[in-house]
């Protein structure tokens, strides 16, 4: 995957098939923009003109776009109604909480689930967007070092690794442990949430 760097004293970039970053950018921005090439979407709120364009798409590897339709009657109801719309459902255990009361959305930050994303907050007509974690990932905050396990699977697959090899690597390298600083292991949420 190519990444273009433009000489500039400013920070910023643009994702896509061939991401571009400005040379004044800190390392997190380059990685954030590069991850777009693997199909990961922004998790911060798009500006109105961006939301109008990007929120017509129904799903990315890390963001699902659909309005909820309460009431929900437990996890099975959510899986039946929205499972086909959410790319990371295969990573969720059967006991993953996907509702809070009769409303859509996971109640616990410590687990993978279904959490509101800010991505499509500025689109008209209103549409909701969802992500697999309640913590800020590198796709919401380019300075976050948090990259959840489903994202690693997308990245490694995009690099051409087989499913078997990806499984081996994730068992060895992804540890769901907390660390003492914001430097976190792939798949581990940031400390302090």
C-alpha positions as CSV (number, residue, x, y, z in Angstrom):
1,X,0.0,0.0,0.0
2,X,1.3,3.4,-1.0
3,X,1.3,6.5,1.2
4,X,2.2,9.9,-0.2
5,X,3.8,12.5,2.0
6,X,3.5,16.2,0.9
7,X,6.1,18.6,2.2
8,X,4.3,21.0,4.5
9,X,4.8,22.6,7.9
10,X,1.1,21.8,8.7
11,X,-0.6,18.7,10.1
12,X,-3.3,16.8,8.2
13,X,-4.0,14.3,5.6
14,X,-6.5,12.5,3.5
15,X,-7.4,8.8,3.5
16,X,-8.5,6.6,0.6
17,X,-6.9,4.1,-1.7
18,X,-3.7,6.1,-1.7
19,X,-3.6,8.2,1.5
20,X,-1.8,11.5,1.7
21,X,-0.3,13.1,4.8
22,X,1.4,16.4,5.3
23,X,5.0,16.2,6.5
24,X,4.3,18.3,9.5
25,X,2.0,15.7,10.9
26,X,2.7,13.6,14.0
27,X,2.9,9.8,13.5
28,X,-0.7,9.1,14.5
29,X,-2.1,11.0,11.5
30,X,-0.1,9.0,9.0
31,X,-1.2,5.7,10.5
32,X,-4.9,6.9,10.7
33,X,-4.9,8.0,7.0
34,X,-3.1,4.8,5.9
35,X,-5.8,2.6,7.7
36,X,-8.4,4.1,5.4
37,X,-6.8,2.2,2.6
38,X,-7.9,-1.0,4.4
39,X,-11.5,0.0,4.6
40,X,-11.6,1.6,8.1
41,X,-13.8,4.7,8.4
42,X,-13.4,7.8,10.5
43,X,-15.2,7.5,13.9
44,X,-15.2,11.3,14.6
45,X,-18.1,13.4,13.4
46,X,-17.8,14.3,9.7
47,X,-18.5,17.8,8.7
48,X,-21.9,18.2,7.1
49,X,-20.7,18.0,3.5
50,X,-18.6,14.9,4.3
51,X,-21.5,13.3,6.2
52,X,-23.8,13.8,3.2
53,X,-21.4,11.9,1.0
54,X,-20.0,9.2,3.3
55,X,-23.0,8.4,5.4
56,X,-25.0,7.1,2.4
57,X,-22.7,4.0,2.6
58,X,-24.2,1.4,4.9
59,X,-21.1,-0.2,6.4
60,X,-17.4,-0.1,6.8
61,X,-15.2,-2.6,8.6
62,X,-15.5,-0.5,11.8
63,X,-18.6,1.6,11.3
64,X,-22.2,0.5,10.6
65,X,-24.7,3.1,9.5
66,X,-28.4,2.5,10.3
67,X,-31.1,3.9,12.5
68,X,-32.1,1.9,15.5
69,X,-35.8,0.8,15.8
70,X,-36.6,0.3,19.5
71,X,-37.8,-1.5,21.4
72,X,-35.3,-4.3,21.3
73,X,-35.9,-7.6,23.1
74,X,-32.4,-8.8,23.9
75,X,-29.3,-9.7,21.9
76,X,-31.0,-12.2,19.7
77,X,-33.4,-9.6,18.5
78,X,-30.5,-7.2,17.7
79,X,-28.6,-10.0,15.8
80,X,-31.7,-10.9,13.8
81,X,-32.5,-7.3,12.9
82,X,-29.0,-5.9,12.4
83,X,-26.5,-8.7,12.2
84,X,-26.1,-8.4,8.5
85,X,-25.3,-4.7,8.8
86,X,-22.5,-5.0,11.3
87,X,-19.1,-6.2,10.0
88,X,-17.7,-7.1,13.4
89,X,-20.5,-9.3,14.6
90,X,-18.3,-12.3,14.0
91,X,-16.0,-11.1,16.8
92,X,-18.8,-10.9,19.4
93,X,-19.4,-13.7,21.7
94,X,-22.9,-14.9,22.2
95,X,-22.9,-13.2,25.6
96,X,-22.0,-9.8,24.2
97,X,-24.4,-7.2,25.5
98,X,-25.9,-5.3,22.6
99,X,-28.8,-3.5,24.4
100,X,-29.2,-1.3,27.4
101,X,-32.7,-2.0,28.6
102,X,-34.8,-2.1,25.4
103,X,-32.5,0.4,23.6
104,X,-29.8,-0.5,21.1
105,X,-26.2,-0.1,22.3
106,X,-23.8,-1.9,24.6
107,X,-23.7,-0.8,28.2
108,X,-20.1,-1.8,29.1
109,X,-17.0,-0.1,27.7
110,X,-14.6,-3.0,28.5
111,X,-16.0,-5.4,25.9
112,X,-16.5,-5.4,22.1
113,X,-20.1,-4.6,21.3
114,X,-22.2,-2.0,19.6
115,X,-21.5,1.6,20.6
116,X,-22.6,4.9,19.1
117,X,-20.1,6.4,16.7
118,X,-20.0,10.2,16.0
119,X,-19.3,9.6,12.3
120,X,-22.8,10.5,10.9
121,X,-23.9,12.9,13.6
122,X,-24.0,15.8,11.1
123,X,-26.0,14.2,8.2
124,X,-29.5,15.3,7.2
125,X,-31.8,13.4,7.4
126,X,-30.5,12.0,10.6
127,X,-28.9,8.6,10.6
128,X,-27.0,6.8,13.4
129,X,-23.6,5.2,13.2
130,X,-22.2,2.5,15.3
131,X,-18.7,1.1,16.2
132,X,-17.4,-2.0,18.0
133,X,-15.9,-0.2,21.1
134,X,-16.8,2.6,23.4
135,X,-13.2,3.7,23.6
136,X,-11.6,6.3,21.3
137,X,-9.7,4.3,18.7
138,X,-7.1,5.6,16.3
139,X,-9.9,6.2,13.8
140,X,-11.6,8.6,16.2
141,X,-8.5,10.2,17.6
142,X,-5.4,9.9,15.5
143,X,-3.2,10.2,18.6
144,X,-4.9,7.2,20.3
145,X,-2.9,4.1,20.2
146,X,-5.9,1.8,20.5
147,X,-6.5,-0.5,17.6
148,X,-9.2,-3.2,18.5
149,X,-8.9,-6.8,17.4
150,X,-11.5,-6.5,14.5
151,X,-9.4,-3.7,13.0
152,X,-6.2,-5.8,13.1
153,X,-8.0,-8.6,11.2
154,X,-9.0,-6.1,8.5
155,X,-5.5,-4.7,8.3
156,X,-3.7,-8.1,8.2
157,X,-6.2,-9.4,5.6
158,X,-5.5,-6.3,3.5
159,X,-1.8,-7.1,3.7
160,X,-2.6,-10.5,2.1
161,X,-2.3,-12.8,5.1
162,X,-4.5,-15.9,5.2
163,X,-7.3,-16.3,7.8
164,X,-5.3,-19.1,9.5
165,X,-2.1,-16.9,9.7
166,X,-4.2,-13.9,11.0
167,X,-5.7,-16.2,13.7
168,X,-2.2,-17.3,14.8
169,X,-0.9,-13.7,14.9
170,X,-3.8,-12.4,16.9
171,X,-3.5,-15.2,19.4
172,X,0.1,-14.3,20.0
173,X,0.1,-10.5,19.8
174,X,-3.4,-9.3,20.8
175,X,-3.7,-9.2,24.5
176,X,-6.8,-7.7,26.2
177,X,-4.8,-6.2,29.0
178,X,-4.6,-2.7,30.4
179,X,-1.3,-0.9,30.6
180,X,0.0,1.8,32.8
181,X,0.1,4.5,30.1
182,X,-1.7,5.4,26.9
183,X,0.7,3.1,25.1
184,X,-1.5,0.0,24.7
185,X,-1.2,-3.4,23.2
186,X,-3.2,-4.0,20.0
187,X,-6.7,-4.9,21.1
188,X,-6.4,-3.4,24.6
189,X,-8.5,-0.4,25.5
190,X,-6.8,2.7,26.8
191,X,-6.3,3.0,30.6
192,X,-8.6,5.2,32.6
193,X,-12.0,4.6,31.1
